[in-house]
Amino acid sequence: MEEVKLRNGTSEADVLVAATMLSLRALAESKPVALIELVEVCRDPKHTIWGQCAEELKDVSLLQPDGRPHDSIRNIVQSAAEGEGFEVHLVDPKATT
């Protein structure tokens, strides 16, 4: 399984990065508030996820049953998300060097 270096300095399986990015892009289109909440909890583990967003994120396997993101998901989200709040947008999470 090929690993790729991410912008946050970690490495993850290329196939997992690709699948996660598909889920993140779909989330950005259909449930942008849930995406913002995922970004926030990936940046700050003490963040409390708002409303139904936790269930929506669990439904698409971006949160574990305990409500926390898996370390690999956290790495990908931290590498792919830029901006704050409603200004969050997704970029290629792979490191350029």
Phi and psi restraints in degrees (range 20) as a CNS / XPLOR table:
assign (resid 1 and name C) (resid 2 and name N)
       (resid 2 and name CA) (resid 2 and name C) 1.0 -78.9 20.0 2
assign (resid 2 and name N) (resid 2 and name CA)
       (resid 2 and name C) (resid 3 and name N) 1.0 132.5 20.0 2
assign (resid 2 and name C) (resid 3 and name N)
       (resid 3 and name CA) (resid 3 and name C) 1.0 -101.3 20.0 2
assign (resid 3 and name N) (resid 3 and name CA)
       (resid 3 and name C) (resid 4 and name N) 1.0 147.5 20.0 2
assign (resid 3 and name C) (resid 4 and name N)
       (resid 4 and name CA) (resid 4 and name C) 1.0 -124.2 20.0 2
assign (resid 4 and name N) (resid 4 and name CA)
       (resid 4 and name C) (resid 5 and name N) 1.0 147.1 20.0 2
assign (resid 4 and name C) (resid 5 and name N)
       (resid 5 and name CA) (resid 5 and name C) 1.0 -82.1 20.0 2
assign (resid 5 and name N) (resid 5 and name CA)
       (resid 5 and name C) (resid 6 and name N) 1.0 133.6 20.0 2
assign (resid 5 and name C) (resid 6 and name N)
       (resid 6 and name CA) (resid 6 and name C) 1.0 -101.6 20.0 2
assign (resid 6 and name N) (resid 6 and name CA)
       (resid 6 and name C) (resid 7 and name N) 1.0 163.6 20.0 2
assign (resid 6 and name C) (resid 7 and name N)
       (resid 7 and name CA) (resid 7 and name C) 1.0 -61.5 20.0 2
assign (resid 7 and name N) (resid 7 and name CA)
       (resid 7 and name C) (resid 8 and name N) 1.0 -24.7 20.0 2
assign (resid 7 and name C) (resid 8 and name N)
       (resid 8 and name CA) (resid 8 and name C) 1.0 -86.9 20.0 2
assign (resid 8 and name N) (resid 8 and name CA)
       (resid 8 and name C) (resid 9 and name N) 1.0 6.6 20.0 2
assign (resid 8 and name C) (resid 9 and name N)
       (resid 9 and name CA) (resid 9 and name C) 1.0 93.0 20.0 2
assign (resid 9 and name N) (resid 9 and name CA)
       (resid 9 and name C) (resid 10 and name N) 1.0 -4.2 20.0 2
assign (resid 9 and name C) (resid 10 and name N)
       (resid 10 and name CA) (resid 10 and name C) 1.0 -94.5 20.0 2
assign (resid 10 and name N) (resid 10 and name CA)
       (resid 10 and name C) (resid 11 and name N) 1.0 173.8 20.0 2
assign (resid 10 and name C) (resid 11 and name N)
       (resid 11 and name CA) (resid 11 and name C) 1.0 -126.1 20.0 2
assign (resid 11 and name N) (resid 11 and name CA)
       (resid 11 and name C) (resid 12 and name N) 1.0 141.8 20.0 2
assign (resid 11 and name C) (resid 12 and name N)
       (resid 12 and name CA) (resid 12 and name C) 1.0 -141.0 20.0 2
assign (resid 12 and name N) (resid 12 and name CA)
       (resid 12 and name C) (resid 13 and name N) 1.0 161.7 20.0 2
assign (resid 12 and name C) (resid 13 and name N)
       (resid 13 and name CA) (resid 13 and name C) 1.0 -62.8 20.0 2
assign (resid 13 and name N) (resid 13 and name CA)
       (resid 13 and name C) (resid 14 and name N) 1.0 131.3 20.0 2
assign (resid 13 and name C) (resid 14 and name N)
       (resid 14 and name CA) (resid 14 and name C) 1.0 -55.5 20.0 2
assign (resid 14 and name N) (resid 14 and name CA)
       (resid 14 and name C) (resid 15 and name N) 1.0 -40.6 20.0 2
assign (resid 14 and name C) (resid 15 and name N)
       (resid 15 and name CA) (resid 15 and name C) 1.0 -65.9 20.0 2
assign (resid 15 and name N) (resid 15 and name CA)
       (resid 15 and name C) (resid 16 and name N) 1.0 -36.4 20.0 2
assign (resid 15 and name C) (resid 16 and name N)
       (resid 16 and name CA) (resid 16 and name C) 1.0 -68.6 20.0 2
assign (resid 16 and name N) (resid 16 and name CA)
       (resid 16 and name C) (resid 17 and name N) 1.0 -40.1 20.0 2
assign (resid 16 and name C) (resid 17 and name N)
       (resid 17 and name CA) (resid 17 and name C) 1.0 -61.0 20.0 2
assign (resid 17 and name N) (resid 17 and name CA)
       (resid 17 and name C) (resid 18 and name N) 1.0 -46.8 20.0 2
assign (resid 17 and name C) (resid 18 and name N)
       (resid 18 and name CA) (resid 18 and name C) 1.0 -62.4 20.0 2
assign (resid 18 and name N) (resid 18 and name CA)
       (resid 18 and name C) (resid 19 and name N) 1.0 -45.7 20.0 2
assign (resid 18 and name C) (resid 19 and name N)
       (resid 19 and name CA) (resid 19 and name C) 1.0 -66.1 20.0 2
assign (resid 19 and name N) (resid 19 and name CA)
       (resid 19 and name C) (resid 20 and name N) 1.0 -41.1 20.0 2
assign (resid 19 and name C) (resid 20 and name N)
       (resid 20 and name CA) (resid 20 and name C) 1.0 -65.3 20.0 2
assign (resid 20 and name N) (resid 20 and name CA)
       (resid 20 and name C) (resid 21 and name N) 1.0 -40.5 20.0 2
assign (resid 20 and name C) (resid 21 and name N)
       (resid 21 and name CA) (resid 21 and name C) 1.0 -63.7 20.0 2
assign (resid 21 and name N) (resid 21 and name CA)
       (resid 21 and name C) (resid 22 and name N) 1.0 -36.4 20.0 2
assign (resid 21 and name C) (resid 22 and name N)
       (resid 22 and name CA) (resid 22 and name C) 1.0 -60.9 20.0 2
assign (resid 22 and name N) (resid 22 and name CA)
       (resid 22 and name C) (resid 23 and name N) 1.0 -44.3 20.0 2
assign (resid 22 and name C) (resid 23 and name N)
       (resid 23 and name CA) (resid 23 and name C) 1.0 -65.4 20.0 2
assign (resid 23 and name N) (resid 23 and name CA)
       (resid 23 and name C) (resid 24 and name N) 1.0 -41.7 20.0 2
assign (resid 23 and name C) (resid 24 and name N)
       (resid 24 and name CA) (resid 24 and name C) 1.0 -65.0 20.0 2
assign (resid 24 and name N) (resid 24 and name CA)
       (resid 24 and name C) (resid 25 and name N) 1.0 -41.3 20.0 2
assign (resid 24 and name C) (resid 25 and name N)
       (resid 25 and name CA) (resid 25 and name C) 1.0 -65.9 20.0 2
assign (resid 25 and name N) (resid 25 and name CA)
       (resid 25 and name C) (resid 26 and name N) 1.0 -40.7 20.0 2
assign (resid 25 and name C) (resid 26 and name N)
       (resid 26 and name CA) (resid 26 and name C) 1.0 -64.2 20.0 2
assign (resid 26 and name N) (resid 26 and name CA)
       (resid 26 and name C) (resid 27 and name N) 1.0 -40.5 20.0 2
assign (resid 26 and name C) (resid 27 and name N)
       (resid 27 and name CA) (resid 27 and name C) 1.0 -63.6 20.0 2
assign (resid 27 and name N) (resid 27 and name CA)
       (resid 27 and name C) (resid 28 and name N) 1.0 -41.0 20.0 2
assign (resid 27 and name C) (resid 28 and name N)
       (resid 28 and name CA) (resid 28 and name C) 1.0 -60.3 20.0 2
assign (resid 28 and name N) (resid 28 and name CA)
       (resid 28 and name C) (resid 29 and name N) 1.0 -34.7 20.0 2
assign (resid 28 and name C) (resid 29 and name N)
       (resid 29 and name CA) (resid 29 and name C) 1.0 -78.8 20.0 2
assign (resid 29 and name N) (resid 29 and name CA)
       (resid 29 and name C) (resid 30 and name N) 1.0 -41.9 20.0 2
assign (resid 29 and name C) (resid 30 and name N)
       (resid 30 and name CA) (resid 30 and name C) 1.0 -98.8 20.0 2
assign (resid 30 and name N) (resid 30 and name CA)
       (resid 30 and name C) (resid 31 and name N) 1.0 -31.3 20.0 2
assign (resid 30 and name C) (resid 31 and name N)
       (resid 31 and name CA) (resid 31 and name C) 1.0 -143.3 20.0 2
assign (resid 31 and name N) (resid 31 and name CA)
       (resid 31 and name C) (resid 32 and name N) 1.0 69.9 20.0 2
assign (resid 31 and name C) (resid 32 and name N)
       (resid 32 and name CA) (resid 32 and name C) 1.0 -61.6 20.0 2
assign (resid 32 and name N) (resid 32 and name CA)
       (resid 32 and name C) (resid 33 and name N) 1.0 -31.5 20.0 2
assign (resid 32 and name C) (resid 33 and name N)
       (resid 33 and name CA) (resid 33 and name C) 1.0 -66.1 20.0 2
assign (resid 33 and name N) (resid 33 and name CA)
       (resid 33 and name C) (resid 34 and name N) 1.0 -38.6 20.0 2
assign (resid 33 and name C) (resid 34 and name N)
       (resid 34 and name CA) (resid 34 and name C) 1.0 -63.8 20.0 2
assign (resid 34 and name N) (resid 34 and name CA)
       (resid 34 and name C) (resid 35 and name N) 1.0 -38.1 20.0 2
assign (resid 34 and name C) (resid 35 and name N)
       (resid 35 and name CA) (resid 35 and name C) 1.0 -62.8 20.0 2
assign (resid 35 and name N) (resid 35 and name CA)
       (resid 35 and name C) (resid 36 and name N) 1.0 -45.6 20.0 2
assign (resid 35 and name C) (resid 36 and name N)
       (resid 36 and name CA) (resid 36 and name C) 1.0 -59.2 20.0 2
assign (resid 36 and name N) (resid 36 and name CA)
       (resid 36 and name C) (resid 37 and name N) 1.0 -43.3 20.0 2
assign (resid 36 and name C) (resid 37 and name N)
       (resid 37 and name CA) (resid 37 and name C) 1.0 -64.5 20.0 2
assign (resid 37 and name N) (resid 37 and name CA)
       (resid 37 and name C) (resid 38 and name N) 1.0 -39.2 20.0 2
assign (resid 37 and name C) (resid 38 and name N)
       (resid 38 and name CA) (resid 38 and name C) 1.0 -63.0 20.0 2
assign (resid 38 and name N) (resid 38 and name CA)
       (resid 38 and name C) (resid 39 and name N) 1.0 -45.3 20.0 2
assign (resid 38 and name C) (resid 39 and name N)
       (resid 39 and name CA) (resid 39 and name C) 1.0 -58.9 20.0 2
assign (resid 39 and name N) (resid 39 and name CA)
       (resid 39 and name C) (resid 40 and name N) 1.0 -45.5 20.0 2
assign (resid 39 and name C) (resid 40 and name N)
       (resid 40 and name CA) (resid 40 and name C) 1.0 -61.6 20.0 2
assign (resid 40 and name N) (resid 40 and name CA)
       (resid 40 and name C) (resid 41 and name N) 1.0 -44.5 20.0 2
assign (resid 40 and name C) (resid 41 and name N)
       (resid 41 and name CA) (resid 41 and name C) 1.0 -72.0 20.0 2
assign (resid 41 and name N) (resid 41 and name CA)
       (resid 41 and name C) (resid 42 and name N) 1.0 -27.4 20.0 2
assign (resid 41 and name C) (resid 42 and name N)
       (resid 42 and name CA) (resid 42 and name C) 1.0 -72.7 20.0 2
assign (resid 42 and name N) (resid 42 and name CA)
       (resid 42 and name C) (resid 43 and name N) 1.0 -32.3 20.0 2
assign (resid 42 and name C) (resid 43 and name N)
       (resid 43 and name CA) (resid 43 and name C) 1.0 -80.5 20.0 2
assign (resid 43 and name N) (resid 43 and name CA)
       (resid 43 and name C) (resid 44 and name N) 1.0 -33.8 20.0 2
assign (resid 43 and name C) (resid 44 and name N)
       (resid 44 and name CA) (resid 44 and name C) 1.0 -137.1 20.0 2
assign (resid 44 and name N) (resid 44 and name CA)
       (resid 44 and name C) (resid 45 and name N) 1.0 100.5 20.0 2
assign (resid 44 and name C) (resid 45 and name N)
       (resid 45 and name CA) (resid 45 and name C) 1.0 -58.4 20.0 2
assign (resid 45 and name N) (resid 45 and name CA)
       (resid 45 and name C) (resid 46 and name N) 1.0 -18.0 20.0 2
assign (resid 45 and name C) (resid 46 and name N)
       (resid 46 and name CA) (resid 46 and name C) 1.0 -85.9 20.0 2
assign (resid 46 and name N) (resid 46 and name CA)
       (resid 46 and name C) (resid 47 and name N) 1.0 -5.3 20.0 2
assign (resid 46 and name C) (resid 47 and name N)
       (resid 47 and name CA) (resid 47 and name C) 1.0 -63.2 20.0 2
assign (resid 47 and name N) (resid 47 and name CA)
       (resid 47 and name C) (resid 48 and name N) 1.0 135.9 20.0 2
assign (resid 47 and name C) (resid 48 and name N)
       (resid 48 and name CA) (resid 48 and name C) 1.0 -95.5 20.0 2
assign (resid 48 and name N) (resid 48 and name CA)
       (resid 48 and name C) (resid 49 and name N) 1.0 122.4 20.0 2
assign (resid 48 and name C) (resid 49 and name N)
       (resid 49 and name CA) (resid 49 and name C) 1.0 -72.4 20.0 2
assign (resid 49 and name N) (resid 49 and name CA)
       (resid 49 and name C) (resid 50 and name N) 1.0 134.0 20.0 2
assign (resid 49 and name C) (resid 50 and name N)
       (resid 50 and name CA) (resid 50 and name C) 1.0 -78.3 20.0 2
assign (resid 50 and name N) (resid 50 and name CA)
       (resid 50 and name C) (resid 51 and name N) 1.0 139.1 20.0 2
assign (resid 50 and name C) (resid 51 and name N)
       (resid 51 and name CA) (resid 51 and name C) 1.0 50.5 20.0 2
assign (resid 51 and name N) (resid 51 and name CA)
       (resid 51 and name C) (resid 52 and name N) 1.0 -134.4 20.0 2
assign (resid 51 and name C) (resid 52 and name N)
       (resid 52 and name CA) (resid 52 and name C) 1.0 -83.7 20.0 2
assign (resid 52 and name N) (resid 52 and name CA)
       (resid 52 and name C) (resid 53 and name N) 1.0 1.0 20.0 2
assign (resid 52 and name C) (resid 53 and name N)
       (resid 53 and name CA) (resid 53 and name C) 1.0 -59.2 20.0 2
assign (resid 53 and name N) (resid 53 and name CA)
       (resid 53 and name C) (resid 54 and name N) 1.0 -36.9 20.0 2
assign (resid 53 and name C) (resid 54 and name N)
       (resid 54 and name CA) (resid 54 and name C) 1.0 -60.7 20.0 2
assign (resid 54 and name N) (resid 54 and name CA)
       (resid 54 and name C) (resid 55 and name N) 1.0 -44.7 20.0 2
assign (resid 54 and name C) (resid 55 and name N)
       (resid 55 and name CA) (resid 55 and name C) 1.0 -65.0 20.0 2
assign (resid 55 and name N) (resid 55 and name CA)
       (resid 55 and name C) (resid 56 and name N) 1.0 -40.1 20.0 2
assign (resid 55 and name C) (resid 56 and name N)
       (resid 56 and name CA) (resid 56 and name C) 1.0 -62.4 20.0 2
assign (resid 56 and name N) (resid 56 and name CA)
       (resid 56 and name C) (resid 57 and name N) 1.0 -40.0 20.0 2
assign (resid 56 and name C) (resid 57 and name N)
       (resid 57 and name CA) (resid 57 and name C) 1.0 -71.5 20.0 2
assign (resid 57 and name N) (resid 57 and name CA)
       (resid 57 and name C) (resid 58 and name N) 1.0 -35.2 20.0 2
assign (resid 57 and name C) (resid 58 and name N)
       (resid 58 and name CA) (resid 58 and name C) 1.0 -66.1 20.0 2
assign (resid 58 and name N) (resid 58 and name CA)
       (resid 58 and name C) (resid 59 and name N) 1.0 -38.6 20.0 2
assign (resid 58 and name C) (resid 59 and name N)
       (resid 59 and name CA) (resid 59 and name C) 1.0 -59.7 20.0 2
assign (resid 59 and name N) (resid 59 and name CA)
       (resid 59 and name C) (resid 60 and name N) 1.0 -30.1 20.0 2
assign (resid 59 and name C) (resid 60 and name N)
       (resid 60 and name CA) (resid 60 and name C) 1.0 -106.3 20.0 2
assign (resid 60 and name N) (resid 60 and name CA)
       (resid 60 and name C) (resid 61 and name N) 1.0 17.8 20.0 2
assign (resid 60 and name C) (resid 61 and name N)
       (resid 61 and name CA) (resid 61 and name C) 1.0 61.5 20.0 2
assign (resid 61 and name N) (resid 61 and name CA)
       (resid 61 and name C) (resid 62 and name N) 1.0 29.1 20.0 2
assign (resid 61 and name C) (resid 62 and name N)
       (resid 62 and name CA) (resid 62 and name C) 1.0 -95.8 20.0 2
assign (resid 62 and name N) (resid 62 and name CA)
       (resid 62 and name C) (resid 63 and name N) 1.0 -12.0 20.0 2
assign (resid 62 and name C) (resid 63 and name N)
       (resid 63 and name CA) (resid 63 and name C) 1.0 -125.6 20.0 2
assign (resid 63 and name N) (resid 63 and name CA)
       (resid 63 and name C) (resid 64 and name N) 1.0 146.3 20.0 2
assign (resid 63 and name C) (resid 64 and name N)
       (resid 64 and name CA) (resid 64 and name C) 1.0 -77.0 20.0 2
assign (resid 64 and name N) (resid 64 and name CA)
       (resid 64 and name C) (resid 65 and name N) 1.0 166.3 20.0 2
assign (resid 64 and name C) (resid 65 and name N)
       (resid 65 and name CA) (resid 65 and name C) 1.0 -54.9 20.0 2
assign (resid 65 and name N) (resid 65 and name CA)
       (resid 65 and name C) (resid 66 and name N) 1.0 -27.4 20.0 2
assign (resid 65 and name C) (resid 66 and name N)
       (resid 66 and name CA) (resid 66 and name C) 1.0 -80.6 20.0 2
assign (resid 66 and name N) (resid 66 and name CA)
       (resid 66 and name C) (resid 67 and name N) 1.0 0.5 20.0 2
assign (resid 66 and name C) (resid 67 and name N)
       (resid 67 and name CA) (resid 67 and name C) 1.0 88.2 20.0 2
assign (resid 67 and name N) (resid 67 and name CA)
       (resid 67 and name C) (resid 68 and name N) 1.0 5.6 20.0 2
assign (resid 67 and name C) (resid 68 and name N)
       (resid 68 and name CA) (resid 68 and name C) 1.0 -110.0 20.0 2
assign (resid 68 and name N) (resid 68 and name CA)
       (resid 68 and name C) (resid 69 and name N) 1.0 148.1 20.0 2
assign (resid 68 and name C) (resid 69 and name N)
       (resid 69 and name CA) (resid 69 and name C) 1.0 -76.3 20.0 2
assign (resid 69 and name N) (resid 69 and name CA)
       (resid 69 and name C) (resid 70 and name N) 1.0 144.4 20.0 2
assign (resid 69 and name C) (resid 70 and name N)
       (resid 70 and name CA) (resid 70 and name C) 1.0 -62.5 20.0 2
assign (resid 70 and name N) (resid 70 and name CA)
       (resid 70 and name C) (resid 71 and name N) 1.0 151.6 20.0 2
assign (resid 70 and name C) (resid 71 and name N)
       (resid 71 and name CA) (resid 71 and name C) 1.0 -55.5 20.0 2
assign (resid 71 and name N) (resid 71 and name CA)
       (resid 71 and name C) (resid 72 and name N) 1.0 -38.8 20.0 2
assign (resid 71 and name C) (resid 72 and name N)
       (resid 72 and name CA) (resid 72 and name C) 1.0 -66.4 20.0 2
assign (resid 72 and name N) (resid 72 and name CA)
       (resid 72 and name C) (resid 73 and name N) 1.0 -41.9 20.0 2
assign (resid 72 and name C) (resid 73 and name N)
       (resid 73 and name CA) (resid 73 and name C) 1.0 -62.9 20.0 2
assign (resid 73 and name N) (resid 73 and name CA)
       (resid 73 and name C) (resid 74 and name N) 1.0 -43.7 20.0 2
assign (resid 73 and name C) (resid 74 and name N)
       (resid 74 and name CA) (resid 74 and name C) 1.0 -57.9 20.0 2
assign (resid 74 and name N) (resid 74 and name CA)
       (resid 74 and name C) (resid 75 and name N) 1.0 -45.6 20.0 2
assign (resid 74 and name C) (resid 75 and name N)
       (resid 75 and name CA) (resid 75 and name C) 1.0 -60.3 20.0 2
assign (resid 75 and name N) (resid 75 and name CA)
       (resid 75 and name C) (resid 76 and name N) 1.0 -43.2 20.0 2
assign (resid 75 and name C) (resid 76 and name N)
       (resid 76 and name CA) (resid 76 and name C) 1.0 -68.2 20.0 2
assign (resid 76 and name N) (resid 76 and name CA)
       (resid 76 and name C) (resid 77 and name N) 1.0 -45.2 20.0 2
assign (resid 76 and name C) (resid 77 and name N)
       (resid 77 and name CA) (resid 77 and name C) 1.0 -63.2 20.0 2
assign (resid 77 and name N) (resid 77 and name CA)
       (resid 77 and name C) (resid 78 and name N) 1.0 -45.5 20.0 2
assign (resid 77 and name C) (resid 78 and name N)
       (resid 78 and name CA) (resid 78 and name C) 1.0 -59.8 20.0 2
assign (resid 78 and name N) (resid 78 and name CA)
       (resid 78 and name C) (resid 79 and name N) 1.0 -33.5 20.0 2
assign (resid 78 and name C) (resid 79 and name N)
       (resid 79 and name CA) (resid 79 and name C) 1.0 -81.6 20.0 2
assign (resid 79 and name N) (resid 79 and name CA)
       (resid 79 and name C) (resid 80 and name N) 1.0 -25.0 20.0 2
assign (resid 79 and name C) (resid 80 and name N)
       (resid 80 and name CA) (resid 80 and name C) 1.0 -98.1 20.0 2
assign (resid 80 and name N) (resid 80 and name CA)
       (resid 80 and name C) (resid 81 and name N) 1.0 -22.3 20.0 2
assign (resid 80 and name C) (resid 81 and name N)
       (resid 81 and name CA) (resid 81 and name C) 1.0 -95.0 20.0 2
assign (resid 81 and name N) (resid 81 and name CA)
       (resid 81 and name C) (resid 82 and name N) 1.0 130.1 20.0 2
assign (resid 81 and name C) (resid 82 and name N)
       (resid 82 and name CA) (resid 82 and name C) 1.0 -126.7 20.0 2
assign (resid 82 and name N) (resid 82 and name CA)
       (resid 82 and name C) (resid 83 and name N) 1.0 148.0 20.0 2
assign (resid 82 and name C) (resid 83 and name N)
       (resid 83 and name CA) (resid 83 and name C) 1.0 94.5 20.0 2
assign (resid 83 and name N) (resid 83 and name CA)
       (resid 83 and name C) (resid 84 and name N) 1.0 179.4 20.0 2
assign (resid 83 and name C) (resid 84 and name N)
       (resid 84 and name CA) (resid 84 and name C) 1.0 -128.8 20.0 2
assign (resid 84 and name N) (resid 84 and name CA)
       (resid 84 and name C) (resid 85 and name N) 1.0 150.3 20.0 2
assign (resid 84 and name C) (resid 85 and name N)
       (resid 85 and name CA) (resid 85 and name C) 1.0 51.5 20.0 2
assign (resid 85 and name N) (resid 85 and name CA)
       (resid 85 and name C) (resid 86 and name N) 1.0 -133.7 20.0 2
assign (resid 85 and name C) (resid 86 and name N)
       (resid 86 and name CA) (resid 86 and name C) 1.0 -71.8 20.0 2
assign (resid 86 and name N) (resid 86 and name CA)
       (resid 86 and name C) (resid 87 and name N) 1.0 -2.3 20.0 2
assign (resid 86 and name C) (resid 87 and name N)
       (resid 87 and name CA) (resid 87 and name C) 1.0 -95.4 20.0 2
assign (resid 87 and name N) (resid 87 and name CA)
       (resid 87 and name C) (resid 88 and name N) 1.0 5.1 20.0 2
assign (resid 87 and name C) (resid 88 and name N)
       (resid 88 and name CA) (resid 88 and name C) 1.0 -65.6 20.0 2
assign (resid 88 and name N) (resid 88 and name CA)
       (resid 88 and name C) (resid 89 and name N) 1.0 134.5 20.0 2
assign (resid 88 and name C) (resid 89 and name N)
       (resid 89 and name CA) (resid 89 and name C) 1.0 -140.3 20.0 2
assign (resid 89 and name N) (resid 89 and name CA)
       (resid 89 and name C) (resid 90 and name N) 1.0 160.8 20.0 2
assign (resid 89 and name C) (resid 90 and name N)
       (resid 90 and name CA) (resid 90 and name C) 1.0 -100.8 20.0 2
assign (resid 90 and name N) (resid 90 and name CA)
       (resid 90 and name C) (resid 91 and name N) 1.0 140.2 20.0 2
assign (resid 90 and name C) (resid 91 and name N)
       (resid 91 and name CA) (resid 91 and name C) 1.0 -127.5 20.0 2
assign (resid 91 and name N) (resid 91 and name CA)
       (resid 91 and name C) (resid 92 and name N) 1.0 171.6 20.0 2
assign (resid 91 and name C) (resid 92 and name N)
       (resid 92 and name CA) (resid 92 and name C) 1.0 -64.3 20.0 2
assign (resid 92 and name N) (resid 92 and name CA)
       (resid 92 and name C) (resid 93 and name N) 1.0 121.7 20.0 2
assign (resid 92 and name C) (resid 93 and name N)
       (resid 93 and name CA) (resid 93 and name C) 1.0 -76.2 20.0 2
assign (resid 93 and name N) (resid 93 and name CA)
       (resid 93 and name C) (resid 94 and name N) 1.0 -10.2 20.0 2
assign (resid 93 and name C) (resid 94 and name N)
       (resid 94 and name CA) (resid 94 and name C) 1.0 -77.1 20.0 2
assign (resid 94 and name N) (resid 94 and name CA)
       (resid 94 and name C) (resid 95 and name N) 1.0 139.8 20.0 2
assign (resid 94 and name C) (resid 95 and name N)
       (resid 95 and name CA) (resid 95 and name C) 1.0 -66.9 20.0 2
assign (resid 95 and name N) (resid 95 and name CA)
       (resid 95 and name C) (resid 96 and name N) 1.0 145.4 20.0 2
assign (resid 95 and name C) (resid 96 and name N)
       (resid 96 and name CA) (resid 96 and name C) 1.0 -88.6 20.0 2
assign (resid 96 and name N) (resid 96 and name CA)
       (resid 96 and name C) (resid 97 and name N) 1.0 -13.2 20.0 2
